[in-house]
Amino acid sequence: MQLVRLGRTNAMVSVAGLGCGGASRLGMARGESVDHAAGIVRRALDLGITFIDTARAYGTEEAVGKGIAGRRDQVFLSTKASPGWGDDLLSAAGLAESLDGSLKRLGTDHIDVMHLHGVRPRQYDYCIAELLPELKRQQAAGKIRFLGITEQFGGDTRHEMLSRALPDDHFDVVMTGFSLINPSARRTVFPLTRKHDVGTLIMFAVRRQLSQPDALRETVAALIAEGSVDPAVVDAADPLGWLAGRSDVAGVVEAAYRFCRHEPGADVILTGTGSAEHLDANVRAILAPRLPREVLDRLDAAFGKVDSVSGN
């Protein structure tokens, strides 16, 4: 397993991180048991993955706790608490309660990085005024090592929130959406994380639009219609079909992980699954070499201007 320095935390963590949310949630979203999910966590540890990301909202903290039992010292553990989705926002007391619940479910006395989860641009000021002081109090108490914030990429594909948060420099780690179909973080997020030495977690490397050909065709048709993609350089009927003819790229999913892994400013590439075999394949893709220059150039010509889709 390759390791990377996670910004100013100075922690050396695996470049592949186990994401315990997304469409699978370690298989629990499809009816698998907590024990099955814990087995995926153990498989990740056996593969050398040391970064594990979960959240209260995912419902996978208990499974992660079971999976890392007896191996806590091998893990850099990330979890999150949402500021809320409507007008009823999380209070400082509610954040402290959420943290204590996460610690209990995870079976640990500290979280390595605690994130404010899916913060929308309009919530940012509230988070800084009301929730950041509580995070710092919990950090001083030893329950949190580092502070993090994640964007709500599905509704913030242009990274408005992180574009505000990073110059303020309150957070040691951020999570951002980045993929070959929306690489806009390279213009708006990564220059700031590198300037402030902030660790960067990559989500949405592969989602529905890069794993399901029909979804990709629909998305590209919409991007052509809005003028973000030039139909002269992309085959609307099979937008990434040209990858299949290459001997040095094993398909769209592998290309998507390799694209993210070697981007300057991208530290940990998160991958989620409910299958040990699928996890093995995803890790192999993340550890594969940089994509050939001509592939990167062709992807940039096709999707380099896109900033309006998340990949879901």
C-alpha positions as CSV (number, residue, x, y, z in Angstrom):
1,M,0.0,0.0,0.0
2,Q,1.3,3.5,-0.9
3,L,1.2,6.1,1.8
4,V,0.7,9.8,1.6
5,R,1.2,12.7,4.1
6,L,-2.2,14.1,5.0
7,G,-1.4,17.8,5.0
8,R,-0.5,19.5,8.2
9,T,-1.8,16.6,10.3
10,N,1.6,15.0,9.3
11,A,-0.1,11.6,9.5
12,M,1.1,9.1,6.9
13,V,-2.0,7.3,5.7
14,S,-2.9,5.0,2.9
15,V,-3.7,6.6,-0.5
16,A,-6.7,4.4,-0.7
17,G,-9.3,5.1,1.9
18,L,-12.4,3.0,2.8
19,G,-15.5,5.1,2.4
20,C,-18.4,3.7,4.4
21,G,-21.2,5.8,2.9
22,G,-22.3,6.2,-0.6
23,A,-24.7,3.9,-2.4
24,S,-23.4,0.7,-0.7
25,R,-22.6,1.6,2.9
26,L,-20.4,-1.5,3.2
27,G,-23.3,-3.5,1.8
28,M,-25.8,-2.4,4.5
29,A,-27.7,-0.2,2.0
30,R,-28.5,-3.4,0.2
31,G,-29.6,-5.4,3.2
32,E,-26.3,-6.9,4.4
33,S,-25.7,-7.3,8.1
34,V,-23.4,-5.4,10.4
35,D,-21.2,-8.4,10.6
36,H,-20.9,-8.5,6.8
37,A,-20.0,-4.8,6.8
38,A,-17.4,-5.3,9.6
39,G,-15.8,-8.0,7.4
40,I,-15.3,-5.5,4.6
41,V,-13.6,-3.2,7.1
42,R,-11.3,-6.0,8.2
43,R,-10.5,-6.9,4.6
44,A,-9.6,-3.2,4.0
45,L,-7.2,-3.4,6.9
46,D,-5.7,-6.6,5.6
47,L,-5.1,-4.8,2.2
48,G,-3.1,-2.1,4.0
49,I,-5.8,0.6,4.1
50,T,-5.3,2.7,7.2
51,F,-7.8,5.6,6.4
52,I,-11.4,4.8,7.2
53,D,-14.2,7.3,6.7
54,T,-17.7,7.0,8.2
55,A,-20.4,9.2,9.6
56,R,-23.3,9.2,12.0
57,A,-25.6,9.6,9.0
58,Y,-24.3,6.5,7.2
59,G,-25.4,4.1,9.9
60,T,-22.1,2.3,9.5
61,E,-20.2,3.4,12.6
62,E,-21.1,0.3,14.6
63,A,-19.8,-1.9,11.7
64,V,-16.6,0.1,11.6
65,G,-16.2,-0.3,15.3
66,K,-16.6,-4.1,15.1
67,G,-14.2,-4.2,12.1
68,I,-11.4,-2.2,13.8
69,A,-11.8,-3.9,17.2
70,G,-8.3,-4.9,18.4
71,R,-6.7,-3.0,15.6
72,R,-7.5,0.6,16.4
73,D,-3.8,1.5,16.4
74,Q,-3.7,0.6,12.6
75,V,-6.4,3.1,11.7
76,F,-6.7,6.9,11.0
77,L,-10.4,7.2,11.7
78,S,-12.7,9.9,10.2
79,T,-16.3,10.5,11.1
80,K,-18.8,13.3,10.8
81,A,-21.8,15.2,12.2
82,S,-24.1,17.1,9.9
83,P,-25.2,20.7,10.7
84,G,-28.7,19.7,9.5
85,W,-30.6,19.8,6.3
86,G,-33.4,22.4,7.0
87,D,-34.0,25.3,9.4
88,D,-33.5,23.1,12.5
89,L,-29.7,23.3,12.6
90,L,-27.4,21.3,14.9
91,S,-26.6,23.1,18.2
92,A,-23.2,23.0,19.9
93,A,-24.8,20.7,22.6
94,G,-26.1,18.5,19.8
95,L,-22.7,18.3,18.2
96,A,-21.2,17.2,21.5
97,E,-23.9,14.5,21.9
98,S,-23.3,13.3,18.3
99,L,-19.6,13.0,18.9
100,D,-20.1,11.0,22.1
101,G,-22.5,8.7,20.2
102,S,-19.9,8.2,17.5
103,L,-17.2,7.4,20.0
104,K,-19.4,4.8,21.6
105,R,-20.4,3.1,18.3
106,L,-16.9,3.1,17.0
107,G,-15.5,1.7,20.3
108,T,-12.8,4.3,20.7
109,D,-11.9,7.2,22.9
110,H,-10.9,9.6,20.2
111,I,-11.6,10.5,16.5
112,D,-8.6,11.3,14.4
113,V,-10.5,13.8,12.2
114,M,-14.0,15.0,13.0
115,H,-15.8,16.6,10.1
116,L,-18.7,19.0,9.8
117,H,-20.6,16.9,7.2
118,G,-22.0,18.1,3.9
119,V,-21.9,21.8,4.7
120,R,-23.8,23.9,2.2
121,P,-22.6,27.4,1.4
122,R,-25.5,29.0,3.2
123,Q,-24.7,27.0,6.4
124,Y,-21.0,27.9,6.5
125,D,-21.3,31.1,8.6
126,Y,-23.5,29.2,11.2
127,C,-21.0,26.4,11.4
128,I,-18.1,28.8,12.1
129,A,-20.0,30.8,14.7
130,E,-21.7,28.0,16.5
131,L,-20.1,24.6,15.8
132,L,-16.4,25.3,15.3
133,P,-16.0,26.5,18.9
134,E,-17.5,23.2,20.2
135,L,-15.2,21.2,17.9
136,K,-12.3,23.1,19.4
137,R,-13.5,22.4,23.0
138,Q,-13.8,18.7,22.2
139,Q,-10.3,18.8,20.6
140,A,-8.9,20.3,23.8
141,A,-10.6,17.6,25.8
142,G,-8.8,14.9,23.7
143,K,-11.8,13.5,21.9
144,I,-10.7,14.9,18.5
145,R,-7.3,15.1,17.1
146,F,-7.9,17.2,13.9
147,L,-10.8,19.2,12.5
148,G,-12.4,18.7,9.1
149,I,-15.2,19.9,6.8
150,T,-16.9,18.2,3.9
151,E,-18.8,19.8,1.0
152,Q,-22.3,18.8,-0.1
153,F,-21.0,18.0,-3.6
154,G,-24.4,17.0,-5.1
155,G,-25.6,20.6,-4.6
156,D,-22.3,22.4,-4.7
157,T,-20.5,21.1,-7.7
158,R,-18.5,24.3,-8.1
159,H,-17.1,24.1,-4.6
160,E,-18.5,27.4,-3.3
161,M,-18.4,26.4,0.4
162,L,-14.8,25.2,0.3
163,S,-13.7,28.2,-1.7
164,R,-14.8,30.2,1.4
165,A,-13.6,27.8,4.0
166,L,-10.1,27.2,2.9
167,P,-8.8,30.8,3.0
168,D,-10.3,31.0,6.6
169,D,-7.9,28.2,7.5
170,H,-9.9,26.7,10.4
171,F,-9.7,23.0,9.2
172,D,-6.9,20.6,8.9
173,V,-8.7,18.2,6.4
174,V,-11.3,18.7,3.8
175,M,-13.4,16.3,1.7
176,T,-14.2,17.4,-1.9
177,G,-15.8,15.9,-5.0
178,F,-13.4,15.3,-7.9
179,S,-13.6,13.1,-10.9
180,L,-12.7,12.9,-14.6
181,I,-16.2,14.1,-15.4
182,N,-16.0,17.1,-13.1
183,P,-12.4,18.0,-12.4
184,S,-13.2,21.6,-11.3
185,A,-11.6,21.1,-7.9
186,R,-8.2,21.3,-9.6
187,R,-8.9,25.0,-10.2
188,T,-10.8,26.0,-7.1
189,V,-9.9,23.6,-4.2
190,F,-6.5,22.1,-4.7
191,P,-4.6,25.4,-5.1
192,L,-6.0,26.4,-1.7
193,T,-5.4,23.1,0.1
194,R,-1.8,23.1,-1.1
195,K,-1.3,26.7,-0.1
196,H,-2.6,26.0,3.4
197,D,-1.2,22.5,3.7
198,V,-4.7,21.0,4.3
199,G,-5.2,17.3,3.8
200,T,-7.6,16.4,1.0
201,L,-10.0,13.5,0.8
202,I,-11.5,12.7,-2.6
203,M,-15.1,11.5,-2.8
204,F,-17.1,10.8,-6.0
205,A,-14.2,9.4,-7.9
206,V,-16.6,6.8,-9.2
207,R,-20.3,7.1,-8.9
208,R,-23.3,6.1,-11.0
209,Q,-22.3,8.2,-14.1
210,L,-18.9,6.5,-14.4
211,S,-20.1,3.0,-13.6
212,Q,-23.3,2.8,-15.6
213,P,-23.0,3.5,-19.4
214,D,-26.6,4.7,-19.7
215,A,-26.2,7.2,-16.9
216,L,-23.0,8.5,-18.5
217,R,-24.7,8.9,-21.9
218,E,-27.6,10.9,-20.3
219,T,-25.2,13.1,-18.5
220,V,-23.0,13.8,-21.5
221,A,-26.1,14.7,-23.6
222,A,-27.1,17.2,-20.9
223,L,-23.5,18.6,-20.8
224,I,-23.5,19.0,-24.6
225,A,-26.8,20.8,-24.4
226,E,-25.6,23.3,-21.8
227,G,-22.3,23.9,-23.7
228,S,-19.9,22.4,-21.2
229,V,-18.8,19.5,-23.5
230,D,-17.9,19.9,-27.2
231,P,-19.7,17.3,-29.3
232,A,-16.9,17.5,-31.8
233,V,-14.5,15.8,-29.3
234,V,-16.9,13.4,-27.5
235,D,-18.9,10.6,-28.9
236,A,-22.3,11.2,-27.3
237,A,-23.3,7.6,-27.9
238,D,-20.3,6.1,-26.1
239,P,-18.4,9.0,-24.4
240,L,-15.6,6.9,-22.9
241,G,-15.7,3.9,-25.3
242,W,-12.3,4.8,-26.7
243,L,-10.7,3.6,-23.4
244,A,-11.8,0.0,-24.2
245,G,-9.4,-0.2,-27.1
246,R,-6.3,0.5,-24.9
247,S,-4.1,-2.2,-23.5
248,D,-2.8,0.1,-20.7
249,V,-6.2,1.0,-19.2
250,A,-8.5,-1.6,-17.8
251,G,-11.8,0.2,-18.4
252,V,-13.6,3.3,-17.2
253,V,-13.7,2.6,-13.5
254,E,-10.0,1.9,-13.3
255,A,-9.3,5.0,-15.4
256,A,-11.4,7.1,-13.0
257,Y,-9.5,6.0,-9.9
258,R,-6.1,6.5,-11.6
259,F,-7.2,9.9,-12.8
260,C,-7.9,11.0,-9.2
261,R,-5.0,9.2,-7.5
262,H,-2.3,11.1,-9.4
263,E,-3.8,14.6,-9.4
264,P,-1.6,17.1,-7.5
265,G,-3.4,18.0,-4.4
266,A,-5.5,14.8,-4.1
267,D,-4.3,12.9,-1.0
268,V,-6.7,10.0,-0.1
269,I,-9.0,8.5,-2.7
270,L,-12.1,7.1,-1.0
271,T,-13.7,3.9,-2.4
272,G,-16.9,2.3,-1.1
273,T,-18.2,-1.2,-1.6
274,G,-20.1,-4.0,0.0
275,S,-18.0,-6.7,-1.6
276,A,-14.5,-7.8,-0.7
277,E,-13.7,-8.7,-4.3
278,H,-14.9,-5.3,-5.5
279,L,-12.8,-3.6,-2.8
280,D,-9.7,-5.6,-4.0
281,A,-10.3,-4.4,-7.6
282,N,-10.8,-0.8,-6.6
283,V,-7.6,-0.8,-4.5
284,R,-5.6,-2.2,-7.4
285,A,-7.0,0.6,-9.6
286,I,-6.0,3.3,-7.1
287,L,-2.5,1.8,-6.8
288,A,-2.0,1.6,-10.6
289,P,0.3,4.1,-12.4
290,R,-0.6,7.5,-13.7
291,L,-2.7,7.4,-16.8
292,P,-0.8,8.0,-20.0
293,R,-0.4,11.6,-21.1
294,E,-2.5,11.2,-24.2
295,V,-5.3,9.8,-22.1
296,L,-5.2,12.7,-19.7
297,D,-5.1,15.2,-22.6
298,R,-8.1,13.6,-24.2
299,L,-10.1,13.6,-21.0
300,D,-9.2,17.2,-20.4
301,A,-10.3,18.1,-23.9
302,A,-13.6,16.4,-23.3
303,F,-14.5,17.3,-19.7
304,G,-11.9,19.9,-18.5
305,K,-14.5,22.7,-18.4
306,V,-17.2,20.8,-16.6
307,D,-18.3,22.0,-13.2
308,S,-22.0,21.3,-13.1
309,V,-22.3,17.6,-12.3
310,S,-21.4,15.4,-9.3
311,G,-21.3,12.0,-11.0
312,N,-24.4,10.6,-9.2
